Amino acid sequence: MMGGRCSGICRALALLAFLFPLRERGCWGLNPSSGDLEKSQHSDPNPWEALLRHKRSWVWNQFFVLEEYTGNEPLYVGKLHSDVDKGDGKVKYVLTGEGATSIFTIDENTGDIHATKRLDREAQPYYTLQAQAVDRVTNIPVEPRSEFVVKVQDINDNEPKFLDGPYLAGVPEMSPLGTMVVQVAATDADDPTYGNSARVVYSITHGQPYFSVEPKTGVIRTALPNMDRETRDQYVLVIQAKDMVGQMGGLSGTTSVTVTLTDVNDNPPRFTHKNYQYTVLESLPVQSVVARIKAADADIGSNAEMDYRIMDGDGPGMFNITTDENTQDGVIILLKPLDFETKSSFFLRIEATNRNIDSNFLSLGPFSDTTSVKVMVEDVNEPPVFSTPLSKMVVSEDARVGTSIGRVSAHDPDTSNDAIRYSIDRNTDLERFFNVDALSGVISTAKPLDREANLVHNLTIFAIESQDPTQIGRGIALITVLDINDNAPVFAIDYETLLCENAMPGQVIQTISAVDKDEPLSGHRFYFALAAPVAGNLNFTLRDNKGLCYSSQLPGVTNNVSLNTEAENCLYNTASILTKRGGFRRREQAVYRLPVLIVDSGSPALSSTNTLSVRVCDCDSDGVALSCGAVAYTATGLSTGALLAILGCIITLLVMVLLIVTMRRRRKEPLILEEERDIRENIVRYDDEGGGEEDTEAFDMVALRNLNVIRDPNVRRDVTPDTPTFFHYPSTTRPSYKSLPDNVVFREFIWERLKDADVDPSAPPYDSLQTYAFEGSGSVAESLSSLESLSTDSDQNYDYLSNWGPRFKKLADLYGNSDGTSVFS
């Protein structure tokens, strides 16, 4: 194959070109070393060589490589050779493209290609590479780059796989033979165009004899007819897929198929018992559940739904039966109250029927069943029952206390028929207007009634069993109070009547009406008149309208009043106040008060006198009041200057009076203290503290002695003397308080102090409060205080105080002298 022409081998094998696609123009030949096809590719000719014969440049093979090669040496793929290569080593072969250097290597001298790694056709079925011959020294291409393909040849190295498995499927129970359940499918990754590596057949390895599978399609069908879900509802199948058309050496894969038999209505409902018996209390409330029964049905879901009905039985309308949609139970409901004394048992016949019946299985019916139910009523102790739950009564408003109004009656519904006692629920009669006789049930008044305060009394009456007070019946007594004429009519509102000064005689100034709290059956009829004291007054008159009607919109105009009872504007139970004269003046009288007598039509008739106040006002030309009330008189005949002079004189007199009063106050001198130190109006507080035992200048110790020690009456007790004062004990000046009786001690003490205050020249001239702290003569044991010891004849010797140190020197000086006198400086 060297040189510029095709060899004889190339021309002999040219027919093989029909078996392989030609990627480029050239000659094909057999490679004697590998058995592959060899391709001769010509390089692109120059334009001046277009008329010359093309020269072949490359010679190589279209290569095939077996996948999953497990040899230790690199796998030989093929050989590349160019006719430019003269064998002198000047040409170097270079390989590029997919897998070059990583999977495929080339000998740069010989052009031999090897695969260095195991290839997987399922990962990549072929590789596209580029080959080029270059000058070894300059790396300049001596031939254009050309492309070739290395195909990976398949082997059976992949088992079939069920990509959608495991499978879940369902088929109705009782299905005929051959019913399709589901179709399974397995895939094989091997080349389906090469051999039988990807040709799969199916078989069932577990699940016979109930199901079968078609080998080629994988369709699973039932193999037995009339499979019953109630017997077995689920089957697990194992399906195998094997390649190589199931031949020996083929690979296989399996999957599971879970087949569930779905339910059909092929089982009728059946009661487990033909007779049922239940016991209920007669106090069971209406609409309560009496019992629950159930007809068993082996089906599930909608095929087990059923309806119940009462076919016949005694006590029609006493019971009803419904279906509990969650449990499919038949629920018996009470429709009417039970009474053991009336009927103690009931018999019912009940039917249960499937709601959804499948016509394909009617031969398995009937799809209904019946049973009998007996309901026993158990007696209970019931509360008393009123013969009339609502008793309506009437009583007159003027009924006396103790008047019987009506009677309520109750009885014990039990066979024991115990005695009944009655009472009123005081929550419904808080003011205790009524009483009820405990034995007879007669209701009577307990207090006077007032229809206007409470028209209707709604009382709850208790009926209590004597033997069992816990059994209480309740009834209603509705008492209506009938009206009597006990309220006098009064003005409907507080009228504000305005009278213009320019009012004309006969003018209507006010229309009045009345109200009455009573409500007579025939309606109210009031009569109006002026009270007797003013009936003949010259200013106003009253006209009782007595249903008088008028046609004009100005009822104040007297000539418009008529007796037209068909008119729309009628004055029922009203009266009009009219003027009898004109020329009213506010200065003369600002307000007129008219007593109006109003009488009702009751029996006996009641009346009241109401005062209507009429105010005289200044009005404009349209009769609109501008100002009302009294007007102050204006002084006439005096000019403005005269009025100002009078006012000036008054002011001058006031100023002179004030000056005189001020001067008199200034001439007054204070009697004792300065004005700013008035003892009656000021309190002076001192927070001085004494100096303790060493301080003898702060206060007079003698002042703390017993009151029996008489002081000089001429010495002021509230003024400190300028010179030391000597105290002595006069023996005849005043008697000792100790020698006086108790009732005289205080009297003498007060008189002495009063005398001192009266003769004191420096005492204030006005009354003053003198406060003394005097405790009386004391007990027989006399005072225990040592402050008094200086004035007594005690034999106690206090000379030892001088030996106690300087702290007791003062006490030694006070109590240590035996001559009976003390000097304080």
C-alpha positions in Angstrom: 0.0 0.0 0.0 3.0 2.3 -0.3 3.3 4.7 -3.1 0.8 6.8 -5.0 -1.4 4.1 -6.4 -3.9 1.5 -5.0 -2.5 -1.9 -4.7 -4.2 -5.0 -6.1 -5.5 -6.0 -2.6 -7.3 -2.6 -2.4 -8.9 -3.1 -5.7 -9.9 -6.7 -5.0 -11.7 -5.7 -1.8 -13.4 -2.7 -3.2 -16.7 -4.5 -3.1 -16.6 -4.4 0.8 -17.3 -0.7 0.5 -21.0 -1.6 0.2 -21.0 -3.2 3.7 -19.5 -0.1 5.5 -20.4 3.5 5.1 -17.7 5.6 3.4 -16.9 8.7 5.5 -14.4 10.1 2.8 -13.4 9.2 -0.7 -10.6 6.6 -1.0 -9.8 2.9 -1.4 -10.8 0.2 1.1 -8.7 -2.8 1.7 -8.1 -5.5 4.2 -5.5 -5.0 6.8 -3.6 -8.2 6.8 -2.5 -7.8 10.4 -5.9 -7.2 12.1 -8.5 -8.3 9.7 -10.2 -4.9 9.9 -11.0 -2.7 6.9 -8.3 -0.3 5.8 -9.2 3.1 4.3 -7.0 5.2 2.0 -7.7 8.9 2.2 -6.3 11.4 -0.1 -5.2 14.8 1.0 -6.9 17.8 -0.5 -5.3 18.5 -4.0 -3.9 21.8 -5.0 -5.9 23.6 -7.7 -3.2 23.0 -10.3 -3.4 19.3 -9.7 -7.2 19.1 -10.4 -6.6 17.4 -13.7 -4.0 15.0 -12.3 -4.7 11.7 -10.5 -5.1 12.0 -6.7 -2.4 10.7 -4.5 -3.4 8.6 -1.5 -1.9 10.0 1.8 -3.4 8.0 4.8 -3.9 4.3 5.3 -5.8 3.1 8.4 -8.6 0.9 9.7 -12.2 1.5 11.0 -11.6 0.0 14.4 -13.8 -2.2 16.7 -13.0 -2.8 20.3 -14.6 -5.4 22.5 -16.1 -4.0 25.8 -15.2 -5.2 29.2 -11.7 -6.5 28.2 -10.1 -8.1 31.2 -6.6 -8.8 30.0 -3.5 -7.6 31.8 -1.9 -6.0 28.7 -3.2 -3.0 26.7 -5.7 -4.1 24.1 -4.5 -3.7 20.5 -7.0 -1.6 18.5 -5.3 -1.1 15.1 -2.6 0.6 13.1 -2.3 3.9 11.3 0.2 4.5 8.4 0.8 7.2 5.9 2.5 6.8 2.6 4.6 9.8 3.4 6.3 7.7 6.0 9.4 6.2 4.3 10.5 4.4 7.4 13.4 6.7 8.1 11.9 8.0 11.3 11.2 11.5 10.1 7.4 11.2 10.5 5.8 11.2 13.9 2.1 10.1 14.5 -0.1 12.2 16.8 -3.5 11.1 18.2 -6.1 13.6 19.5 -9.9 13.5 20.3 -12.1 11.6 22.7 -10.2 9.5 25.1 -6.8 10.3 23.5 -3.9 9.7 25.9 -6.4 8.8 28.7 -7.9 5.7 27.1 -6.2 5.4 23.7 -2.5 5.6 23.1 -0.5 5.6 19.8 3.0 4.6 19.1 4.4 7.8 17.4 6.9 5.7 15.4 4.8 2.8 14.2 1.2 4.2 14.4 -0.1 1.3 16.6 -3.1 2.2 18.7 -3.9 0.5 22.1 -6.7 0.8 24.6 -5.4 1.1 28.2 -8.7 0.9 30.1 -11.8 -1.3 30.1 -14.5 0.1 27.9 -18.3 0.0 28.6 -20.5 0.2 25.6 -23.5 1.2 27.7 -21.5 4.2 29.0 -20.2 5.3 25.6 -20.7 3.2 22.4 -18.0 4.9 20.2 -15.1 7.4 20.3 -14.2 9.9 17.6 -10.5 10.5 17.2 -8.2 12.6 15.0 -4.9 11.4 13.6 -2.1 13.5 12.1 1.4 12.9 10.7 4.0 15.6 11.6 7.6 16.2 10.9 9.5 14.9 13.9 12.0 17.7 13.9 9.8 20.8 13.1 6.4 19.4 14.2 5.0 20.7 10.9 2.2 18.5 9.6 3.1 16.5 6.6 -0.4 15.4 6.0 -3.8 17.1 6.8 -5.5 16.0 10.0 -8.1 13.2 9.5 -10.9 11.7 11.7 -11.7 8.1 12.4 -14.1 6.2 14.8 -13.4 3.5 17.3 -16.6 1.5 18.0 -17.1 -0.5 21.2 -18.5 -4.0 20.5 -21.3 -5.2 22.9 -21.3 -8.3 25.1 -24.1 -9.5 27.3 -23.1 -7.9 30.5 -26.4 -6.3 31.7 -29.4 -8.0 33.3 -33.0 -6.9 32.6 -34.3 -4.4 35.1 -37.9 -3.4 36.0 -37.6 0.4 36.3 -41.2 0.8 37.5 -41.2 -2.0 40.1 -42.3 -3.1 42.5 -45.8 -2.9 41.3 -49.2 -2.4 43.0 -52.3 -3.6 41.2 -55.9 -4.4 41.9 -58.6 -6.5 40.3 -62.2 -6.9 41.4 -63.0 -10.0 43.3 -65.1 -12.7 41.5 -63.5 -11.7 38.2 -63.6 -14.3 35.4 -60.6 -16.3 34.2 -58.0 -14.3 32.2 -58.9 -10.9 33.5 -56.0 -8.5 33.0 -54.4 -7.3 36.2 -51.4 -5.2 35.1 -48.6 -5.2 32.6 -44.9 -5.2 33.7 -41.9 -4.1 31.6 -38.2 -4.8 31.9 -35.4 -3.0 30.0 -31.9 -4.3 29.1 -29.0 -1.9 28.6 -27.2 -4.2 26.1 -27.3 -3.5 22.3 -30.6 -4.6 21.0 -29.2 -4.7 17.4 -26.4 -7.1 18.2 -27.4 -10.7 19.1 -30.0 -11.6 21.7 -28.4 -9.7 24.6 -31.4 -7.4 24.9 -34.2 -9.8 24.0 -36.3 -10.4 27.2 -38.9 -13.0 28.1 -41.2 -13.0 31.2 -42.2 -15.7 33.6 -43.9 -16.0 37.0 -41.9 -17.6 39.8 -44.3 -17.0 42.7 -48.1 -16.5 42.6 -49.3 -19.6 40.8 -51.9 -20.9 40.3 -53.8 -17.7 40.9 -52.1 -15.6 38.2 -50.2 -16.0 35.0 -47.9 -13.7 32.8 -47.5 -13.5 29.1 -43.8 -14.2 28.2 -43.4 -11.6 25.5 -45.7 -8.8 26.7 -45.5 -9.0 30.5 -49.3 -8.9 30.9 -50.4 -10.4 34.1 -53.9 -12.1 34.2 -56.0 -14.0 36.6 -55.5 -17.8 36.4 -58.5 -18.8 38.6 -62.1 -17.6 38.3 -64.3 -16.2 41.2 -61.5 -15.4 43.7 -63.2 -14.2 46.9 -61.9 -11.1 48.7 -63.6 -12.1 51.9 -61.4 -15.3 51.8 -58.2 -13.7 50.8 -57.8 -10.1 49.6 -54.1 -9.8 48.7 -51.5 -11.8 46.7 -47.8 -11.1 46.1 -46.4 -12.2 42.8 -42.7 -12.5 41.7 -42.1 -11.9 38.0 -38.8 -12.7 36.3 -37.4 -11.1 33.1 -34.5 -13.0 31.3 -32.5 -12.0 28.3 -31.0 -14.1 25.5 -34.6 -15.1 24.8 -34.5 -17.2 28.0 -31.7 -19.4 26.9 -29.0 -20.8 29.1 -26.4 -18.3 30.1 -28.8 -15.4 29.9 -29.1 -12.8 32.7 -32.3 -12.2 34.6 -34.0 -9.7 36.9 -37.1 -10.0 39.1 -39.8 -7.7 40.6 -42.7 -8.1 42.9 -46.3 -7.4 42.0 -48.8 -6.9 44.9 -52.3 -7.7 43.7 -55.3 -6.6 45.8 -58.7 -7.9 45.3 -61.2 -5.0 45.3 -64.6 -5.4 46.9 -67.9 -5.9 45.1 -71.3 -6.2 46.7 -71.5 -9.9 46.8 -72.6 -10.4 50.4 -76.0 -9.4 51.8 -76.5 -7.9 55.3 -77.4 -10.3 58.1 -78.4 -9.6 61.7 -76.5 -11.7 64.2 -79.7 -12.2 66.3 -83.3 -12.5 65.3 -84.5 -10.8 68.6 -83.1 -7.9 70.6 -84.3 -6.5 73.9 -83.4 -3.2 75.5 -84.5 -1.4 78.7 -84.8 2.4 79.0 -85.9 4.7 81.8 -89.2 6.4 81.3 -87.5 9.7 82.0 -85.4 9.4 78.8 -85.6 12.8 77.0 -87.1 13.0 73.5 -84.6 12.6 70.7 -82.4 10.5 72.8 -80.8 7.2 71.6 -82.8 4.2 72.8 -80.6 1.4 71.2 -78.1 0.7 68.4 -78.3 -2.4 66.3 -76.2 -3.6 63.4 -76.6 -6.0 60.5 -73.2 -7.6 59.6 -72.0 -7.3 56.0 -68.7 -8.9 54.9 -68.3 -6.2 52.2 -66.6 -2.9 52.8 -66.9 0.7 51.7 -70.0 1.6 49.8 -70.9 -2.0 49.3 -71.5 -2.3 53.0 -73.7 0.8 53.3 -77.3 0.0 54.3 -80.6 1.6 55.3 -82.8 0.7 58.2 -86.5 1.1 58.6 -89.2 0.1 61.1 -91.5 -2.2 59.3 -94.2 -2.5 61.9 -94.7 -2.5 65.7 -96.9 -1.0 68.4 -96.7 2.6 69.6 -96.7 4.2 66.1 -94.7 7.4 66.0 -92.9 6.6 69.2 -89.6 5.7 67.6 -87.5 6.3 64.5 -84.4 4.6 63.2 -81.5 6.1 61.3 -78.2 5.0 59.9 -74.9 6.0 61.5 -72.8 6.7 58.4 -69.5 6.0 60.2 -70.4 2.7 61.7 -73.4 1.6 59.6 -75.3 1.0 62.9 -79.1 1.4 63.1 -79.8 4.1 65.7 -83.2 3.9 67.3 -84.4 7.4 68.4 -87.2 8.3 70.9 -89.7 10.6 69.3 -92.3 11.0 72.1 -92.1 10.9 75.9 -92.3 7.6 77.6 -94.7 6.9 80.5 -94.4 3.6 82.4 -97.8 4.0 83.9 -99.3 4.2 80.4 -97.3 1.6 78.5 -94.4 -0.4 79.8 -93.1 -2.1 76.6 -92.9 -1.7 72.9 -92.3 -4.2 70.0 -90.6 -3.2 66.8 -89.7 -5.1 63.6 -86.7 -3.6 61.8 -85.3 -4.3 58.3 -81.8 -3.6 57.0 -81.2 -3.3 53.2 -78.0 -2.8 51.2 -78.0 0.7 49.7 -75.9 -0.2 46.6 -76.9 -3.5 45.0 -74.8 -4.9 42.1 -77.1 -6.5 39.5 -74.3 -9.0 38.6 -74.7 -10.7 42.0 -78.5 -10.7 42.5 -78.4 -14.4 42.5 -76.5 -14.2 45.8 -79.4 -12.2 47.5 -81.7 -11.1 48.8 -79.6 -8.2 50.0 -81.8 -7.4 53.1 -82.6 -8.9 56.5 -85.1 -8.4 59.4 -85.0 -8.6 63.1 -87.3 -7.9 66.1 -86.6 -5.4 68.9 -88.4 -5.2 72.2 -88.1 -2.0 74.2 -88.8 -2.3 78.0 -89.7 0.9 79.9 -88.4 1.1 83.5 -90.3 3.1 86.0 -88.7 6.1 87.7 -89.8 8.5 90.4 -91.1 11.5 88.4 -91.8 15.0 89.7 -95.3 16.3 90.0 -97.1 17.4 86.9 -99.4 20.4 86.7 -102.8 19.8 85.1 -102.3 23.1 83.3 -98.7 24.2 82.7 -99.8 27.8 82.3 -102.6 29.2 84.5 -103.9 32.6 83.6 -105.6 34.6 86.4 -106.9 38.2 86.9 -107.2 40.3 90.0 -108.5 43.8 90.6 -106.1 46.5 91.5 -108.0 47.3 94.7 -108.2 43.7 95.9 -107.7 43.5 99.6 -104.8 41.5 101.1 -105.8 37.9 101.3 -108.1 37.9 98.3 -108.2 34.6 96.5 -107.2 34.9 92.9 -107.2 31.3 91.6 -106.0 27.8 92.1 -103.2 25.6 90.6 -103.3 21.9 90.6 -100.6 19.2 90.2 -100.5 15.4 90.7 -97.9 12.7 91.2 -97.7 10.7 87.9 -96.2 7.7 89.7 -98.4 4.9 91.0 -97.6 5.9 94.6 -99.5 9.2 94.0 -97.8 11.0 96.9 -99.2 14.2 98.4 -98.2 17.5 96.9 -97.2 20.8 98.5 -97.1 24.1 96.7 -94.8 27.1 97.0 -93.9 30.2 95.0 -90.5 30.7 93.5 -89.6 34.0 95.2 -87.2 34.9 92.5 -90.3 35.5 90.4 -92.1 37.4 93.2 -89.3 39.4 94.9 -91.7 41.8 96.6 -93.9 39.0 97.8 -97.2 40.3 96.4 -98.8 36.8 96.5 -99.0 33.7 98.6 -100.0 30.1 97.7 -101.7 27.7 100.1 -99.3 24.8 100.5 -102.0 22.2 100.4 -104.8 23.5 98.2 -102.7 25.5 95.7 -105.0 28.6 96.1 -103.1 31.8 95.2 -104.0 35.0 97.2 -102.8 38.5 97.5 -100.3 39.3 100.2 -99.8 43.0 99.6 -101.8 45.8 97.9 -101.3 45.8 94.2 -100.6 48.7 91.8 -101.4 48.1 88.2 -99.5 51.2 87.1 -96.3 49.8 88.7 -96.7 46.2 87.5 -99.4 45.2 85.1 -98.6 41.4 84.9 -97.1 39.1 87.4 -95.4 36.0 86.1 -95.1 33.5 88.9 -93.4 30.2 89.0 -95.2 27.7 91.2 -93.4 24.7 92.7 -95.2 21.4 93.3 -93.1 19.3 95.6 -93.7 15.7 96.6 -94.2 15.3 100.3 -92.3 12.0 100.5 -89.4 13.0 98.2 -88.8 16.8 98.3 -86.2 16.4 95.5 -89.0 15.8 93.1 -90.2 19.3 92.1 -92.6 20.2 89.3 -92.9 23.7 88.0 -95.9 25.6 86.6 -96.6 29.1 85.5 -99.2 31.4 87.0 -99.8 34.5 84.9 -101.7 37.1 86.9 -103.0 40.2 85.3 -104.0 43.2 87.5 -107.2 44.9 86.4 -107.3 48.7 86.5 -109.4 50.9 88.7 -109.6 54.7 88.6 -107.1 55.6 91.3 -105.0 58.2 89.5 -106.1 61.8 88.8 -105.3 63.4 85.5 -102.5 66.0 85.3 -101.0 68.2 82.6 -99.4 66.2 79.8 -96.3 68.4 79.9 -94.9 71.4 81.7 -96.4 74.2 79.6 -94.5 77.4 79.0 -97.2 79.9 78.0 -96.1 83.3 76.5 -98.6 86.2 76.2 -97.8 89.1 73.9 -98.5 92.6 75.2 -100.3 93.3 72.0 -102.6 90.3 72.3 -106.2 90.8 71.3 -109.2 89.7 73.4 -110.5 86.2 72.6 -107.1 85.1 71.4 -106.0 81.5 72.1 -102.7 81.6 73.9 -102.3 78.0 74.9 -103.9 74.6 74.2 -103.5 72.2 77.1 -104.1 68.4 77.4 -103.9 65.9 80.2 -102.7 62.4 80.9 -103.9 59.7 83.3 -101.9 56.6 84.4 -105.2 54.7 84.5 -106.4 52.9 81.4 -110.2 52.7 81.3 -111.7 50.2 78.9 -113.7 53.0 77.1 -110.7 55.3 76.9 -110.0 58.6 78.6 -112.4 61.6 78.7 -111.2 64.7 80.6 -113.1 67.8 81.6 -111.3 71.1 82.0 -112.2 74.2 83.9 -110.7 77.1 85.8 -110.6 76.6 89.5 -113.3 78.4 91.5 -111.1 81.2 92.9 -110.2 82.5 89.4 -113.3 81.4 87.4 -114.5 85.0 87.2 -111.2 86.7 86.5 -111.1 89.5 84.0 -107.9 88.4 82.2 -108.3 84.8 80.9 -110.9 82.2 80.3 -110.8 78.4 79.5 -112.7 76.6 76.8 -113.1 72.8 77.0 -112.8 71.7 73.4 -114.7 68.4 74.0 -113.6 66.9 70.7 -114.0 70.1 68.8 -112.5 70.1 65.3 -111.2 72.9 63.1 -110.5 73.3 59.5 -107.9 76.1 59.7 -104.2 75.7 60.5 -104.5 78.5 63.0 -106.5 77.1 65.9 -105.9 80.3 67.8 -108.5 82.1 65.6 -111.8 81.6 67.3 -114.0 82.2 64.3 -112.4 79.2 62.6 -113.7 76.7 65.2 -116.5 74.5 64.1 -118.3 71.3 64.9 -117.1 69.5 61.9 -116.4 66.0 63.2 -115.2 64.9 59.8 -112.3 67.3 59.8 -108.8 66.0 60.2 -107.7 68.4 63.0 -109.7 67.6 66.1 -108.9 68.6 69.7 -109.8 65.6 71.8 -109.3 65.8 75.6 -107.9 69.3 75.3 -108.8 72.8 76.4 -107.8 76.3 75.2 -106.8 79.3 77.2 -108.1 82.5 75.8 -107.6 86.2 76.7 -110.6 88.1 77.9 -109.0 91.5 77.3 -106.1 93.2 75.7 -103.5 95.7 76.9 -101.3 93.5 79.0 -98.2 95.2 80.4 -95.1 93.6 81.8 -94.5 96.5 84.1 -97.9 96.0 85.7 -97.7 92.2 86.0 -95.1 90.0 84.4 -96.6 86.5 85.3 -100.1 85.3 85.7 -100.8 81.9 87.4 -104.0 80.1 86.4 -105.2 77.1 88.4 -106.8 74.6 86.0 -109.1 71.9 87.3 -109.0 68.6 85.3 -111.6 65.8 86.0 -111.6 62.3 84.5 -114.6 60.2 83.6 -113.9 57.4 86.0 -116.2 56.0 88.6 -115.7 57.7 91.0 -114.3 60.6 89.1 -110.9 62.0 90.2 -109.6 65.5 89.7 -106.5 67.6 90.2 -105.7 71.2 90.1 -102.7 72.2 87.9 -101.2 75.6 87.7 -100.5 77.2 84.3 -98.0 80.0 84.3 -98.5 82.8 81.7 -95.6 85.1 81.1 -96.2 88.5 79.5 -93.7 89.2 76.7 -92.7 92.0 74.4 -93.4 90.7 70.8 -92.7 91.8 67.3 -95.4 92.4 64.7 -95.4 88.6 63.9 -96.1 87.7 67.4 -92.7 86.3 68.2 -91.6 87.0 71.8 -88.6 89.2 72.1 -88.2 89.5 75.9 -90.3 88.3 78.8 -90.5 88.9 82.5 -90.6 91.9 84.8 -89.3 95.3 83.6 -87.5 97.7 86.0 -89.1 101.2 86.3 -87.1 104.0 84.7 -86.8 107.3 86.6 -88.6 109.9 84.7 -88.2 113.7 84.9 -84.4 113.6 85.7 -81.8 114.5 83.2 -78.6 112.6 82.7 -76.6 115.3 84.5 -78.8 115.1 87.6 -78.4 111.3 87.7 -74.6 111.7 87.5 -74.6 114.3 90.3 -76.6 112.0 92.6 -74.2 109.1 91.9 -71.2 111.3 92.7 -72.7 112.3 96.1 -73.2 108.7 97.0 -69.6 107.8 96.2 -68.3 110.8 98.2 -70.3 109.6 101.3 -68.9 106.1 101.0 -65.3 107.4 100.9 -65.8 109.6 104.0 -67.2 106.7 106.0 -64.2 104.5 105.1 -61.8 107.3 106.2 -63.5 107.7 109.6 -63.4 103.9 110.3 -59.7 103.8 109.3 -58.8 106.6 111.7 -60.6 105.1 114.6 -58.8 101.8 114.2 -55.4 103.5 114.1 -56.0 105.4 117.4 -56.5 102.1 119.3 -53.4 101.0 121.3 -52.6 97.4 122.2 -53.2 96.6 125.8 -50.6 93.9 126.4 -48.8 92.8 123.3 -48.1 94.2 119.9 -50.6 93.7 117.2 -48.4 91.3 115.4 -47.9 89.3 118.7 -51.6 88.9 119.6 -51.8 86.0 122.0 -55.2 84.9 120.7 -54.1 84.6 117.1 -50.5 83.4 117.3 -48.8 80.3 118.5 -45.1 80.5 119.1 -43.2 77.3 119.1 -39.8 76.8 120.8 -37.6 73.8 120.3 -35.1 74.6 123.0 -33.6 71.7 125.0 -32.4 71.8 128.5 -28.8 71.3 129.5 -29.4 68.2 131.6 -28.3 67.8 135.2 -25.7 70.5 135.0 -28.2 73.2 133.9 -30.1 74.9 136.7 -30.8 78.1 134.9 -33.3 76.8 132.3 -36.3 76.4 134.6 -37.5 76.8 138.2 -37.4 73.5 139.9 -39.8 74.7 142.6 -42.6 75.0 140.0 -42.6 71.2 139.8 -43.2 70.7 143.4 -46.5 69.7 144.9 -49.3 72.2 144.8 -49.4 72.2 148.5 -46.2 74.3 148.5 -47.6 77.8 148.5 -45.9 80.4 146.4 -46.0 84.1 146.7 -49.3 85.3 145.2 -47.8 88.6 144.2 -45.3 87.0 141.9 -46.3 86.6 138.2 -46.1 83.0 137.0 -45.7 84.0 133.4 -42.9 86.6 133.9 -39.4 85.7 135.0 -38.3 87.9 137.9 -35.4 90.3 137.5 -33.8 89.3 140.8 -33.5 86.0 142.6 -36.6 85.1 144.4 -36.6 83.3 147.7 -39.3 80.8 148.4 -40.3 80.0 151.9 -43.0 78.0 153.6 -45.6 80.3 155.2 -47.5 78.5 157.9 -50.6 80.6 158.1 -51.1 82.1 154.6 -53.1 79.3 153.0 -54.3 76.0 154.3 -52.8 72.8 152.7 -54.9 71.1 150.1 -54.2 67.8 151.8 -56.4 68.7 154.7 -59.5 69.4 152.5 -62.0 66.9 151.3 -61.8 65.7 147.7 -64.9 67.5 146.6 -63.5 70.8 148.0 -60.0 70.5 146.7 -60.7 71.3 143.1 -63.2 74.0 144.0 -60.7 75.8 146.2 -58.0 75.3 143.6 -60.1 77.0 140.9 -61.2 79.8 143.2 -57.6 80.6 144.1 -56.5 80.7 140.5 -59.4 82.9 139.6 -58.7 85.3 142.3 -55.1 85.5 141.2 -56.2 86.3 137.7 -58.7 88.9 138.8 -56.2 90.9 141.0 -53.4 90.6 138.6 -52.9 94.2 137.1 -50.9 92.9 134.2 -53.6 90.4 133.1 -55.3 91.1 129.7 -58.6 93.1 129.9 -60.4 90.5 127.7 -61.5 87.0 128.6 -58.6 84.6 128.4 -58.2 80.9 128.9 -56.2 79.8 131.9 -54.9 76.2 131.9 -53.8 74.4 135.0 -52.5 70.9 135.5 -53.8 69.9 138.9 -54.2 66.2 139.9 -55.8 66.7 143.3 -54.5 65.8 146.7 -53.3 62.4 145.6 -53.5 59.1 147.5 -52.9 58.5 151.1 -49.4 57.3 150.4 -48.8 60.7 148.8 -46.5 61.3 145.9 -43.4 59.2 145.3 -41.6 61.9 143.5 -38.4 63.2 145.1 -39.1 66.7 143.8 -41.4 67.3 146.7 -39.0 65.9 149.3 -37.5 69.4 149.8 -40.7 70.6 151.3 -41.4 67.7 153.6 -40.1 66.8 157.0 -38.6 63.5 155.8 -35.8 62.1 158.0 -34.0 60.8 155.0 -30.3 61.8 155.0 -29.0 62.7 151.5 -25.5 63.6 152.6 -24.1 60.5 151.0 -24.8 62.1 147.6 -21.7 64.2 148.1 -19.6 61.1 148.1 -20.9 59.9 144.7 -18.8 62.3 142.6 -19.3 65.5 140.7 -22.3 64.2 138.7 -24.4 64.1 141.9 -23.2 67.4 143.3 -26.3 69.2 142.3 -28.6 66.7 144.0 -26.4 66.9 147.1 -26.8 70.6 147.1 -30.6 70.3 146.7 -31.3 67.6 149.2 -28.4 67.8 151.5 -29.4 71.0 153.4 -31.3 70.3 156.6 -32.5 73.8 157.3 -35.6 73.4 155.1 -34.9 76.2 152.6 -33.3 76.3 149.2 -31.8 79.1 147.2 -31.8 78.9 143.4 -29.7 81.3 141.5 
